[in-house]
Amino acid sequence: MNRRCLLLAAAAATLATPHFALAQGAWPNRPVRIINPYAPGGTSDLIIRPLTERLERVFGRPFVIENKPGAGGSLATGEAARAAPDGYTLLISNTGPLAVAPSLFPNLAYDPARAFTWVTMFGGAPLVCAVKGDSPMRSIADYREMAARRAEEVSFGSSGVGSAGHLAGVLWSMQADVKLLHVPFRGAADAQRAVMSGDTTSLWDTSGANAAAIRAGSIKGLAVSSAERVAALPDVPTLKEQGFADAVATNWFVLAAPAGLDPAIAARLNTEIQAALAEPATVTRLESIGVVSLGNMPPAEIGGFVAREAERWGGVVRAANLRPS
């Protein structure tokens, strides 16, 4: 083959090469932002912040977390859905914006089934029902008794309308046949402060965001929503133990990107994050905040998982006749 033929063959191969391969090593060539639709200090923050250090070492660029709370996480999740699928906008989101919001908000600006490229599953965390540390309530039975005597006066805070904590509280109240007053906050830390001050009777929120306060005695855990007790809160009984097996629920966390992300970028991110999640130090850290593995779920399976969760929580939204506040 002469030199002209070799040059023509090389040009043809270049034209046939996927975009990412053409720019191999070019991504990322500037900072990558990770949108977190909740306030700092929540479980999403506790999961992603330490992992950005590894991503920065591996990819050589800053990974900047942007906390944008509001509307139970749906506003920032919508912003991420509208971003360019160039690998420079990622999203850590969870059950609320991805599986609850589609049924709760009639004019939601995004469709989780079409708006995202799924990158990785971080794991799941049960929800915890907690009250003020010096509350006379000692069990979920005490909590139910108070709610039965004072219909819609017993309040509970969550990370916002449509958050996993909101729906977990609603699901339990349906099972317990009581009515609670929901008070939405911009994040777990705000809900926790309201309980500590006595402004709100209780909270239903992710266990990881409240584990430290429960261990310190500032708030008291009455129950966790998992089928088994949580390693981070071994003294807090499950709802199942206390007679509410049908209220078992988990708040799961995923990393996503706008639909259309180059598969090679998604694959690299998935590989690095899953490697980090498998490290003993990371496993221990996540368990300490109440997050457990849901298995190394391939990105191709995450969409089906989200759809099944949306069907389950949509049923709760409809059964409780919930409406946005």
Beta strands, then each sheet from edge to edge (+ up, - down):
strand 1: 32-36
strand 2: 63-67
strand 3: 89-94
strand 4: 116-132
strand 5: 155-158
strand 6: 181-184
strand 7: 202-206
strand 8: 219-224
strand 9: 250-258
sheet 1: 2+ 1+ 3+ 9- 4+ 7- 5- 6-
sheet 2: 2+ 1+ 3+ 9- 4+ 8-
end
